[in-house]
Amino acid sequence: MSFLIDPPWLYATGRVYGRLMDERTPAALLARTTTAGVFLATSISLYLNLPWTRPIWERCRAEDGRDWMLNSGLFRIDHRRAGWRVHAAAALLFATYPWWLSLGERAGRKR
């Protein structure tokens, strides 16, 4: 998971939910909550370089979890010296995760 990949993935997942589930059912609420929770827990853990995320960032050929979250193998943000501005931007991006899922759900229902 990374800031580059997560939003489209959440949006696409939301579209599937929107097509397959009635938004008012307990199953839809559970799916939405679980999906957002897993994405947030994994991505925040990567950003914080928690030890359990090592297999994920190693498979992505990143230097660590924060490197993967910020750079996705494409950019050159200095993840080792990330200051308060980078951390604040990351927090704002994390806050959008449920919104991407919801946006996808709305689009999936319109079909």
C-alpha positions in Angstrom: 0.0 0.0 0.0 1.2 3.5 -0.7 -0.2 7.0 -1.1 -0.1 6.5 -4.9 -1.9 3.2 -5.0 -4.3 3.3 -2.0 -6.8 5.9 -3.3 -7.5 4.2 -6.6 -7.7 0.9 -4.9 -10.1 2.2 -2.3 -12.2 3.8 -5.0 -12.4 0.6 -7.1 -13.3 -1.4 -4.0 -16.0 1.1 -3.2 -17.4 0.7 -6.7 -17.7 -3.0 -6.3 -19.4 -2.6 -2.9 -21.8 0.0 -4.5 -22.7 -2.4 -7.3 -23.1 -5.5 -5.0 -24.5 -4.3 -1.7 -27.3 -2.2 -0.4 -25.7 0.6 1.6 -28.1 0.2 4.5 -27.4 -3.4 5.3 -25.2 -4.5 8.2 -23.0 -6.4 5.7 -22.3 -3.2 3.8 -21.4 -1.3 6.9 -19.1 -4.2 8.0 -17.4 -4.4 4.6 -16.9 -0.6 4.5 -15.6 -0.4 8.1 -13.3 -3.4 7.7 -11.9 -2.3 4.4 -11.1 1.2 5.6 -9.7 -0.2 8.9 -7.4 -2.6 7.1 -6.1 0.0 4.7 -5.5 2.5 7.4 -4.0 0.1 9.9 -1.6 -1.3 7.2 -0.7 2.1 5.7 -0.2 3.9 9.0 1.9 1.0 10.2 4.0 1.2 7.1 4.5 4.9 7.5 5.5 4.4 11.1 7.9 1.6 10.1 6.4 -0.9 12.5 8.4 -4.2 12.4 5.5 -6.4 11.2 5.4 -4.4 7.9 8.9 -5.4 6.9 7.8 -8.2 4.5 5.5 -5.8 2.7 8.1 -3.0 2.0 10.8 -5.5 1.2 8.7 -7.1 -1.5 8.1 -3.6 -2.9 11.9 -3.0 -3.0 11.7 0.0 -0.7 14.2 1.0 2.0 11.5 0.9 4.6 7.7 1.4 5.1 7.8 5.2 5.0 9.9 5.1 1.8 7.2 2.9 0.2 4.3 5.0 1.4 5.9 8.3 0.2 7.8 7.3 -2.9 6.2 4.1 -4.2 9.4 3.4 -6.1 8.8 6.5 -8.3 9.5 9.6 -6.3 12.6 10.8 -4.4 11.1 12.3 -1.2 13.7 12.1 1.6 11.8 9.7 3.8 14.6 9.6 6.4 14.3 13.4 7.1 10.5 13.7 6.8 9.6 16.8 8.9 6.4 18.1 10.3 5.1 19.2 6.8 5.5 15.7 5.4 3.9 14.2 8.5 1.0 16.6 8.3 0.5 15.9 4.6 0.5 12.2 5.3 -2.1 12.6 8.1 -4.3 14.5 5.6 -3.9 11.8 3.0 -4.8 9.1 5.6 -7.9 11.1 6.5 -9.1 10.9 2.9 -9.1 7.1 2.8 -12.7 6.6 3.9 -13.7 9.4 1.5 -12.2 7.5 -1.5 -14.1 4.3 -0.5 -17.3 6.2 -0.2 -16.8 8.0 -3.5 -16.4 4.7 -5.2 -19.5 3.3 -3.6 -21.6 6.2 -4.8 -20.2 5.8 -8.3 -21.0 2.0 -8.2 -24.6 2.7 -7.2 -25.2 5.0 -10.1 -24.7 2.3 -12.6 
